[in-house]
Amino acid sequence: MKQSEINMLLKEAAECLKKHNWKLPPEPEWCATDFGLGEYEKAGLVEVLLCNEPEYCEKIMYARENMVTPCHTHYEKKEDIIVRHGRVKFTLWNKNPEEHKAEGTVEIKINRKMETKKSGEPFELSEGERVTLTSGVWHEFAPVGGPALIGEVSTYCNEETDNVFANKKIDIFQAPEADEKVLTPCC
């Protein structure tokens, strides 16, 4: 991913946060990724890490309409994904969909109530709604109908060892192509 593309997405995210009255703490950690797939318009995400303590983590994320966060799970992390602005389509699986046919169900909490969803069948959440994901639940999500701000409250987030992507080509640690200076957005 080019640094200019990262900078553009960070600016978009900062503008969206400002438009929706999100105030960030001093010096948050910004990150934009195309998941190493080279097409951020299709698979991409901006994350703003607000805190990451041994007991908990909080992020606010930005994505354009249809910009997918690809299917993944976590070995340890439990997380609530909260739609803060917009609508978000989620798809959940009980097994890695790259290795297994989508069948059966997934038991999850939506808005603090247990629900059963069919594995591989998309559903949408609107502003204020949340889904609680436990380790082993495979999930992907993308905004629909416009960009979205997506909150995350979770247990400790270890990006290096706890993210398992269904697509083995995904690499979230690729260095950007330095075609522009690094931008640190302000909100």
Phi, psi and omega in degrees: 000137179282147177300325178297324177291319177299311180302318180299315180293323178296319177298314178302314181297315180299318179296319179294317177299315180297314181302327183256022172059037174271122176258128181260154175291164177301138174053052174290161178269119179260143177210134173236140182219150168250015179061021179074011183264349174080008179224075185299335179296332181262316181230108182192163182196144169250128177244140171240110180279116182270322173197153177213090182257164180305330183265336186201164180218149173222135177226155164238133185238155178231139173211146174287167175305134178065010176278107190276138162267110190297161183305126179204171173218181179228143176291320188235325191294137168249136186216147166257126174256122188241128176280111181268329175208135177095200177231146182227132176265129178246146168229131182238149177224153176270349177217163178301115183289346175282339184247342185224148174293139178290112177209160181083199185229168176233127177265120181217168172260132170238123183053042174072009178241136179296135176222157175249124178243145176288131180301126178086000182260119183293153172214159182245148172238148180252176182312133178089342181276156183217155173234137178259122183246127177260165180301142180093347176273115178283135185210149169219158181208158180201141175296148174232143177077011181140179179291165180220151166254129188233121179270155173221128170237126187210177167289178182312138182254113175248094184299330186285326187239350189250355177265125178237111181266142177296319178277110184292348178282347183290134178219106182275002183249022178288138177287140179289154173283119188280079177258001183199159176292151178291133179259137170245105184290157175241143176239000000 
